Amino acid sequence: MITPPTVLIIDHDHVTLRAMGRTLAKQGYKVFTADDGESGIHLIQESEMDIALIDMELPGIDGIATLQQIKKLSPGTECVILTGVADITTAHHSLEAGASDYFVKPINDWTRFQQILRRAAQVRALRREAVLLRRRMARHLASLFGHSQTMEPLRNLVEKVADSTASILVMGESGVGKEVVAEEIHRMSGRQGNYVKINCAALPGELLEAELFGYARGAHSTATQTKPGLMEIGEHGTVLLDEISNMSYDMQAKLLRVLENNTFRRLGETTERHMTARVIAATNANLEKAIESGRFREDLYHRLNVIQIVVPPLRARTEDIPMLTYRFIEVFNKLEGRRVHHVPDGLMRRLKAYDWPGNVRELRNLVHRAVLLSTNNEFHGGILREILDSSPGELRQEPVADTSFSDLANMPFAEAKRSIVHNFTVKYLRYHLALSKGNITHAARAAGLQRPNFRRLMKQYGVPNHKKEE
């Protein structure tokens, strides 16, 4: 059974209120009515509405203020302003405040009015569908943690801390999936508010402060209207502060005050607002070193680091690569309308042999490209090899055979040990050569070895340098 759209009518004219309510009820809408802004806002707090019809000239809280409050409480509700004055200024203010449309009273053109309502209901339905799709994708991405023993502590920790109120610090290299971890924590927390995120490296201090805490009209030269910040938008939800290490020192002090007091102020206001959002910070930097160098506040570090989650790099959990690869193939098959279904064993071994400096993000991008370039729904080995050969030097190396423990256990101890040492050494040398782009001096320094010793190991273990030193 299809649920009828819900409509809230807010109008101080009781005759109009009753007439409009009866008409819309006959057309299949579930109608709620209120004769002032406060009553309408109260109804929105009690139950979600698809559409709100708001009279511009309300007693007490006017139509625009009522509209703004409704959009804050229920961003998905489509709002239509009803006004007795047909002028551009009214229309502009209505749309600027978040209305999807406006209509001049009295309502004589019911055909056009019904079109506006149908359009609003359709937009609302599409937004609901988009939310459901995003939630399904979030559940889908949650499975991308992997099933390896390396990831088991992370999975267990996320389950334990998801419904707490404590601040969380997610650490790990670029591309490991820190944002996926944050999204999963929010999803599992059961928090009713929004999940919002901001990249602290993308904005300078003043702009970052405005985005986080919001600002009042006139707070700065471009503040033509009041704007809530992410701490408000994420009310009863989660705020992810990505790349927290790039936050300016002054801004760190302001964030610390907010976290300690659980209150914040919009720029240009003196009113303290209560913070109900849960804060998750993420970084690929070593914050302890940043503290030592004076770039990061130690007190903020301890405030954020109530719970620390470290996401392992992909090279530390290569057993997850086949599962991740096929999961990404499934995602991009749906996205691109393909039916790619198989990766040859030899190519999978090459993927497992690579050290993945870009981690899961790099694997995801490579699989996406391979799916796009495949023809006749076949995952041709030649296409993937072409992609691998155009990637950093590490991918162009012959794969190192991974020997399973059962195979090693059936070898004499000395032979098994040699196999393990050989595989590790080859991967280790290739990794540092790839990072240094073939510069042996830099690779040796990063490995803590003398250059002649590094070259000797290359020769001993048959590791070529595909990029000649300049």
N, C-alpha and C positions, 0 to 999 in steps of 0.2 A: 504493500500500500504506500502510495506517495504521500509524504507529509506536506500539508499545505504551507505556503510561505507565511511567516508571522509578520504582522505589521503593527507598529506602535504609532498611534496618532496623538500628537501633543498640540492642543489648541485651546485657547481660553474661551472661545465662542462655543457654548454648549450645543447650540442648534447645529452649527457646522460639524461639531464633533459627532453628534448622534447620526446625522444624515450621512456623513462620510463613512462612519463605522458600519451602518446598515448596508450601504451600497457595496463596500469592499467585502463584507461577510458573504453577501449573495454571490459575489464573484469567486468565492472559494478561499479567500484569505482568512487566517486566524487573527482576529483583531483585538488589540489592547488599546485603551485610551487613557489619557491624562490631561488635566486642564491647566497644568503649569509645568515649568521646567524641572522643578525638584521632584515632583511625582513621577515624571517621565524617567528621570535619571534613576530613581529608586526601582522602577520596573525593570530597567536595563540591568541593574545590579542583581535582580532576582532571577531573571531569565534572559537568555540570548534572543535577540530579535534579528530577523532578516532585513527588514526595512523600517526606517523611522521617518515619519512625516512631521516636520517641526514648523510650527507657526513662528514667524519672525517677531511678531509683537506680543511676546508673552509677558505676563506680570512677574515681577521678581527677577529671576534669572532670564535674560532675554534669549531669543532664538539662537544667535550665534554662540553665546556662552554655553547654552544647552547642547548644541551640536558638538562643540569642542569637548565637552565632558563625555558625551556619548561615544565619540570617536576614541577617546582615551580609554574608556572602560571596555568598549567593544569595537575594536578597529575594523572588524569584518562587517559591521552593520552598514548597509547602504542608506545614506541620509538624503532626504529631499526637503528643501526649505519651501514653505508656503508663505507668500508675502502679498500684501495688499497693494504694494507699490511696484510698478514695472520700471525699474531703472537699472542702468549698467552697474552702478556702484553696489547696489544690493546683490546683484548676481555675482560680481567680482568677490565681495566679502564672503558670500556663501561658499563659493567654490574654493576660495583660498583657505577657508576654515575646515574644509573636508567634505562638503556636500557633493554628491554625484550629479545633482540637478536642482532646479528650482521651478516653482509654478506660481502663477499669479492668481490670487483669489478675487472674486468667487470663481469656482470651477464650473465654467460653462462648456468648455471643450473636453468632455469626458473621454472621447476617443484618444486625444493626445495624452491626457492624464494617465489613462490605462497603459498607453505605450511606454510612458516614463516608468510606471510601476513594473511592467513586465521586464523592461530593460534592467532595472535595478535588481529584480529577482534573479534574472539570468546571470548578472555579474556576481551576485552573492553565491549562486550555485557553482559558478566556475571557480570562485575563490575557495569555496569549501572543498571542491574536488582537488584543487591545487594543494591545499593543506593536507588532504588525505594522501596524495601522491608523495608529498615531501616526507610525511611520516613513514610511508612504506619504504621510501628510499633510505630514510634514517635507519630503519630496522635492517634493511638490506646492507647498508654500510657497516652496521654494527657487527655483522658476521665477518667482516674483513680483518678482525683482530688476528685471525689465524688460530690454529689448533695445536701449535707446537708447545713443548714443555717450557720453552723460553718465555712464551707469552702467558702461561698459566698464572703466574703471580700477578700480572697486570689485570687479567680478567677477574680474578678473585678480589683484588683490591677495589676495582671499579664497582663491583657488586656491593661491597661492604660500605663504601663511602658515598654512594650515589644519593641516598636519602638523608644525608647529614646536612648541616648548615655551614660546615667548616670551609674555609678557603682552601683551594687546591692549586698546587704548582705542578704543571705538566712539563716535563723536560725531555729533550731528545733532539737528534739531528734534524736538519731540514728535510721535510718530505716523509718522515716516519709515520705521520698520522696523528699528530697531537690534536688537531682540530676534530678529527673523528672521535678521539677519546673524550673530548669535551662535550661533543654532541651526544655521545652515548650516555655520559654521566647525567646530562640534562634529561634525556629521554627516560632513563631508568629512575630518575628522582621523583617522578610524578608531579613535578611543579607545574602549576597551571599557567604561569606567565610565559612570556616569550623567551626564546633563546636568541641573544644578540651578540655580535662580535665586532671587534675593532682591531685594526692593525696599528699598534702604537708607533711603528716605524714609518707609517705613511703620512702622518700629520705632525706639524710642529706643535710645541707646547700649548699655545693659546687656542689653536683650532681643536686640539685633542681635548682640552678642558671643556670647550663649548660642546663638543660631540658627546662627551661623557655625562656632563651635568646639565646641559641645556642652557638657554639664555632667555632673558626677558627682552621684550621689545625696547629698542634703544640702547641695549647693553654695549653695542659697538656700531660702527658706521654702517654695516650691512644688515643689522638686526632689525628688519622692518616689521617683524612679527615675533611673538613668543614661540619658542620651540623647545619641546621637552628633550632631554638628553637620554642616552642609552640606559642610565641608571633608572629612569622613569619608565622607559619603554620596556625594560626588562623586569619591571616590578613583579615580584613573586615568581620570577624566572631565573635565568642565568645570564651573566655577562662574561664573555670571554675576552680577556685582554691579551691579544697575541703579540709576540715580539716585545714582551714587557721590558726587556733589557735596553730597548731603544728609547724608553720614556725619559724625558729630561729630568734632571735632578730636582728642579723646582716642582715639576708636576708629580714626582714621586712623593714629595712632602704632602701635597694636597690629597693625593690618593690615600696615603697613610692615615691622615686625619679622618677621611670618610670611613675607612675600614675600622678605625678605632671607635668612632662615635656612632657609626651606622646612620649618619645623617649627611646631607649635602645641600648645597645652595646652587640655584641657577645663577649664571653670571648676570649681574645687574640687580639681583634680589637679595633681601636680607632674611627671607623666610627659610627656616631649616626644614628640609623634607626628609622623612624617614626612608631609609634604604631597606628594601626587602629582597633585593636581588642577591643571588649567590654569585660570588666572584671566582672565576677560574683564570689563572694566568698561565701563559705558555711561553717557552723560550728555547732557542737552540744554543744559547750562550751559557758559559760557565759563570753563574752569578757570584759564586764565592770569589773568583778572580776579579770580577767587576767590582766587588766590595773592596778588595785589597787595593785596587787601582783608584778608588774613590769615585767610580762611575755609577755605583748603585748603593742605595741606602741599606745598611744592615738591618735596621728596625723594620723596614718594609719587607725585606726578604723573610724575616721571621714571621711577620704577619701573614704573608702569602703562603709560606711553606708549612702551614699546619698539617697538610697532607701532601706528600710528594709522590708523584707518579712518573716513573722514567720509562719511556717507550723505547724498546731496543731497536737498533738499526736492522735493516733487512738482512744484511750480511751475517748477522748473529742468529738468524732463524731461517736459513735457506730451505729447511723442510717445509716452510709455509709457501714457498714460491709457486709450486704447482697449483695448490688450492687458490691462491690469490690470482694467478694467471687465468684459470678457468672462471673464477668469479668475475673478473674484469671482462673476459670474453662474453659472458652471459649479459653483463650490463650493456656493453657496446653493441652486441647483437640486437638487443631491444631498441637501443637508441638509434642505430644506423640501419635497422631493417635487414640484418644479415643473419646467416645461419652457420657461421663458422663453429666447428665443434672439436677440432683435434689439433694438438701441437705435437709434431714428431718427437720421439724420445731423444734424439740427438740434439735437437734445438733446446729441449727442456734442460738437458744437461748443461748446455752452454749458459742458459739463463741462471742455473743454480751455481755455476762456476764464477759468475760475475760478482763483483763486490758492491755494486749498486750505490755509488756515492750520492745519488739523488733519491735513494730508498724507494718506498712504495709509490711515491708520486712518479718517479722515473719509470717504474714497471708499468704503472697504469697508462702513462702516456705512450709507452712503446707498444703495449697491447692495443690501445685505441688506434694507433697508426697502422698496425698490422691488420686489424679487422677492416679498416677503411680501404686498404690497398688490396685486400684479398678479392679474387674474382670467382664467380660461379660458386660462391659460398664455401670455397675451399681455403683452408689456412695453408697456403703454399710455402714450403720450406724456403724456396728461393727468395720470397718477399721478406721473410723474417731475417734471413741471412743478410740481405741487402740493408735492412735496418740496423742489424747488429754491426755490420761493417762500416756504417756511417756514424756509429756511436763512438765514444771515447775508446782509447787504445785497449783498455782492459777487456772489452767485449770482443776484440778481434783476436785475442789469444786462443789457442786451443784449450778446450776445457780440461780441468784437472779431474781425473776420475775420483768420484767420492766412493770410498769403500765402506760398506755397511759394517756395523759391529759384528754381525754374525760371521761375515767373511773374515774380519780381523781375528775373531776368536778362534778360528780354525787354522790360523797361521802360527808358526813358531813365534815366540815373543819378540825376538830380535827383528824378524821380518815385519811383523805387525807394527812395531815401533818405527822402523824405517819408513813404512808406508805413510804413517801419520805425520811424521816429521817432514817427509817429502811434500805431501799435499799442503801442509801448513806453510812451509817455506816458500813454495811456488806462489801460492795465493798472496802471501805477505809481500813478497818482492813485487809482484804485479800491481798490487794495490798502491804501494808507494810510488812506483813508476808512473801509474796512471794519474795520481794526485799531483805529481811534480811535472807532468807532461813530458816525461822522458829525461828530465834533468837528473842525472845520477847523483850529482853533488847534493842537490836539495833532497832527493829521496833518501840518501844515506844519512843526512843530518836528521831528517824526520824519524828515521828508524833508530837513531842513536848509534850508528855504526860509522867507522872510518870508510872513506870512499873506496880504497883498495879492497877492503873486506866485503863491501857491498857488491863490487864487481866480481869478486871471487865467487860469492854465492850465486850470482847470476850465471856465471859460467858453469859452476858445479851442478846446478839444477836445471840448466838448459833454458833459462828465461831470457829471451831476446829483448832488445830495446827497439821498438818499432818507430820511435820518434828520436831521431838523431839530435844530439846536443849541439846547440849553436856555439 
